[in-house]
Amino acid sequence: MTEQLQAPPLIIDLVHSGACHLVVVRHGTTTMNVENRYRGRRDVPLDAQGYQDAVDAARQLSHIGVKAVYCGPMRRTIATAQIIADETRIPDLRILHGLNNVDYGVWEGMTSTEAAAYDPGAFALYKTSPSRAACPMGERLRDAQTRMVAALTFIGERHPGEIVVAVTHAVMIRLAVAALENAEGEQWRIPVGRGSLTHFRAFQGDLAIAALPGGDDVD
């Protein structure tokens, strides 16, 4: 086997230690992404670019020895995950509702400018304080953060010493990273590109960041 078909040393070291290496993938592009509108629980499909994003992510994961693929219940996460599962020869997707997107309530379908105009105070907290923010008639970010960390921890406990993919949404990845880094202020909204990969280490109930995502998408 050539070197390019082997898992990177970081992943090999984590898996050999008995840890689960979690590769968390943001789903590919949708039309609402392009329009910079909050998707939330709206079940919008991938667009043509979104399928390409998923293919690009799958190619990065094709030869690292993925053992399972999880995803949230939305069509855009399922479609992204199915492409990855096909590429990595995983026969079945595992739907995990803890990976679902934030419920943005009345903000769903709005742009950030429209959301700020609808409720300036709530939007200011959304931008700067995940521990205190709540979407109007929707979900508290702290609650979404708790279920996301719980979902990743659950996967880790089920797959010790294995490499596992979980497909979810940008805000959920940001919330997981913020929880582990105790991030507040605007810095919690790290760039998470569509189809990007964020790496976590899960071991005996503990979750840690192994590598942050690339990209410049902060919508």
C-alpha positions as CSV (number, residue, x, y, z in Angstrom):
1,M,0.0,0.0,0.0
2,T,1.3,3.4,-0.9
3,E,1.7,6.1,1.7
4,Q,-1.1,8.2,0.3
5,L,-3.6,5.4,1.0
6,Q,-2.8,5.3,4.7
7,A,-4.4,7.2,7.5
8,P,-2.5,10.3,8.7
9,P,-0.2,9.7,11.7
10,L,-2.5,11.8,13.9
11,I,-5.4,9.4,13.3
12,I,-3.2,6.3,13.6
13,D,-1.9,7.4,17.0
14,L,-5.3,8.2,18.4
15,V,-6.9,4.9,17.2
16,H,-3.9,2.9,18.5
17,S,-4.4,4.5,21.9
18,G,-8.0,3.1,22.1
19,A,-9.6,6.4,21.4
20,C,-12.3,6.9,18.8
21,H,-11.3,9.4,16.1
22,L,-14.4,11.3,15.1
23,V,-14.3,13.2,11.7
24,V,-17.2,15.6,11.8
25,V,-18.3,16.8,8.4
26,R,-20.4,19.8,7.6
27,H,-23.0,19.0,4.9
28,G,-22.6,20.4,1.4
29,T,-24.1,23.6,0.0
30,T,-27.8,24.2,-0.4
31,T,-29.6,27.1,-2.2
32,M,-30.4,28.6,1.2
33,N,-26.6,28.6,2.0
34,V,-26.0,30.5,-1.1
35,E,-28.7,33.0,-0.1
36,N,-27.2,33.2,3.4
37,R,-30.5,32.3,5.0
38,Y,-30.8,30.3,8.3
39,R,-31.8,26.8,7.4
40,G,-32.4,25.3,10.8
41,R,-34.9,22.5,10.7
42,R,-36.1,23.3,7.1
43,D,-35.4,20.1,5.1
44,V,-33.7,21.7,2.1
45,P,-31.8,19.4,-0.3
46,L,-28.2,19.8,-1.5
47,D,-27.7,21.7,-4.7
48,A,-25.3,20.7,-7.4
49,Q,-22.4,22.3,-5.6
50,G,-23.5,20.6,-2.4
51,Y,-23.1,17.2,-4.1
52,Q,-19.6,18.2,-5.2
53,D,-18.8,19.3,-1.6
54,A,-19.9,15.8,-0.4
55,V,-17.8,14.1,-3.1
56,D,-14.7,16.1,-2.1
57,A,-15.2,15.2,1.5
58,A,-15.7,11.6,0.7
59,R,-12.5,11.4,-1.3
60,Q,-10.5,12.7,1.7
61,L,-12.0,10.0,3.8
62,S,-11.9,7.1,1.4
63,H,-8.7,5.4,2.5
64,I,-8.4,6.1,6.3
65,G,-10.4,3.1,7.5
66,V,-13.8,4.6,8.4
67,K,-15.9,2.0,10.3
68,A,-19.2,3.8,10.6
69,V,-21.1,6.9,9.3
70,Y,-23.6,8.8,11.4
71,C,-25.7,11.8,10.4
72,G,-28.5,14.1,11.4
73,P,-32.0,13.5,10.0
74,M,-32.2,16.3,7.4
75,R,-32.0,15.5,3.7
76,R,-28.8,17.6,3.3
77,T,-26.9,15.6,6.0
78,I,-28.3,12.3,4.8
79,A,-27.3,12.9,1.2
80,T,-23.8,14.0,2.2
81,A,-23.4,11.0,4.5
82,Q,-24.6,8.6,1.9
83,I,-21.9,9.8,-0.6
84,I,-19.3,9.3,2.2
85,A,-20.7,5.9,3.1
86,D,-20.6,4.8,-0.5
87,E,-17.0,5.9,-0.9
88,T,-15.9,4.3,2.3
89,R,-17.9,1.1,1.7
90,I,-20.1,1.5,4.8
91,P,-23.4,-0.3,4.1
92,D,-25.7,1.5,6.5
93,L,-26.1,5.1,7.7
94,R,-26.9,5.6,11.3
95,I,-29.3,8.5,12.0
96,L,-28.6,10.3,15.3
97,H,-31.0,13.1,16.2
98,G,-28.5,14.7,18.5
99,L,-26.6,15.8,15.3
100,N,-29.7,17.8,14.0
101,N,-29.4,21.5,13.4
102,V,-30.4,24.2,15.8
103,D,-34.1,25.1,15.8
104,Y,-33.9,28.7,14.7
105,G,-37.6,29.3,15.4
106,V,-38.9,32.4,13.6
107,W,-35.4,33.2,12.3
108,E,-35.6,30.2,9.9
109,G,-35.5,31.4,6.3
110,M,-34.2,34.8,7.3
111,T,-30.9,36.4,6.5
112,S,-28.7,37.6,9.4
113,T,-29.7,41.2,8.6
114,E,-33.4,40.2,8.8
115,A,-32.9,38.2,12.0
116,A,-31.1,41.2,13.6
117,A,-33.9,43.5,12.7
118,Y,-36.6,41.1,14.0
119,D,-35.0,40.8,17.5
120,P,-31.8,42.9,17.9
121,G,-31.2,41.8,21.5
122,A,-31.5,38.0,20.8
123,F,-29.3,38.4,17.7
124,A,-26.6,40.2,19.6
125,L,-26.5,37.3,22.1
126,Y,-26.4,34.8,19.2
127,K,-23.4,36.5,17.8
128,T,-21.5,36.8,21.1
129,S,-22.7,34.4,23.7
130,P,-23.7,30.8,23.0
131,S,-24.2,30.2,26.7
132,R,-27.0,32.7,26.9
133,A,-28.4,33.0,23.4
134,A,-31.8,31.7,22.4
135,C,-33.5,31.8,19.0
136,P,-36.9,33.5,19.2
137,M,-39.5,30.8,19.5
138,G,-36.7,28.3,18.8
139,E,-33.9,26.5,20.7
140,R,-31.4,27.8,23.3
141,L,-27.9,27.4,21.9
142,R,-26.8,25.9,25.3
143,D,-29.4,23.1,24.8
144,A,-28.2,22.5,21.2
145,Q,-24.6,22.5,22.4
146,T,-25.4,19.9,25.2
147,R,-27.0,17.5,22.8
148,M,-24.2,17.8,20.2
149,V,-21.5,17.1,22.7
150,A,-23.6,14.2,24.1
151,A,-24.0,12.8,20.5
152,L,-20.3,12.9,19.8
153,T,-19.5,11.3,23.2
154,F,-22.1,8.6,22.6
155,I,-20.5,7.8,19.2
156,G,-17.1,7.7,20.8
157,E,-18.2,5.3,23.5
158,R,-19.7,2.9,20.8
159,H,-16.6,2.9,18.7
160,P,-13.4,2.8,20.8
161,G,-10.3,2.5,18.7
162,E,-12.2,3.2,15.5
163,I,-12.5,6.0,12.9
164,V,-16.0,7.3,12.6
165,V,-17.7,10.0,10.5
166,A,-20.5,12.2,11.7
167,V,-22.3,14.6,9.3
168,T,-24.0,17.6,10.8
169,H,-24.4,21.4,10.5
170,A,-22.0,24.4,10.8
171,V,-23.5,25.8,14.0
172,M,-23.5,22.4,15.7
173,I,-19.7,22.0,14.9
174,R,-19.1,25.5,16.3
175,L,-21.1,24.8,19.4
176,A,-19.1,21.6,20.1
177,V,-15.8,23.4,19.6
178,A,-17.0,26.3,21.8
179,A,-18.0,23.9,24.6
180,L,-14.6,22.2,24.6
181,E,-12.7,25.6,24.4
182,N,-15.0,27.4,26.8
183,A,-15.4,30.0,24.0
184,E,-17.5,33.1,24.4
185,G,-17.6,36.3,22.4
186,E,-17.6,36.5,18.6
187,Q,-14.7,34.0,18.4
188,W,-17.0,31.1,19.0
189,R,-18.2,31.5,15.4
190,I,-15.2,29.9,13.8
191,P,-15.1,29.4,10.0
192,V,-16.6,26.0,9.0
193,G,-16.6,25.5,5.3
194,R,-19.2,23.5,3.5
195,G,-18.0,19.9,3.3
196,S,-15.2,20.7,5.7
197,L,-13.7,18.2,8.2
198,T,-13.3,18.8,12.0
199,H,-11.5,16.2,14.0
200,F,-12.3,15.1,17.5
201,R,-10.9,12.6,19.9
202,A,-13.3,10.6,22.2
203,F,-11.8,8.4,24.9
204,Q,-13.6,6.9,28.0
205,G,-16.3,9.6,28.0
206,D,-14.0,12.5,27.4
207,L,-14.1,14.5,24.2
208,A,-11.3,16.7,22.8
209,I,-10.5,18.6,19.6
210,A,-7.9,17.0,17.4
211,A,-7.9,19.4,14.5
212,L,-10.1,22.4,13.5
213,P,-11.9,22.8,10.2
214,G,-10.9,24.8,7.2
215,G,-12.8,27.3,5.1
216,D,-14.1,30.8,5.6
217,D,-17.8,30.3,5.9
218,V,-19.2,31.9,9.1
219,D,-22.9,32.2,8.0
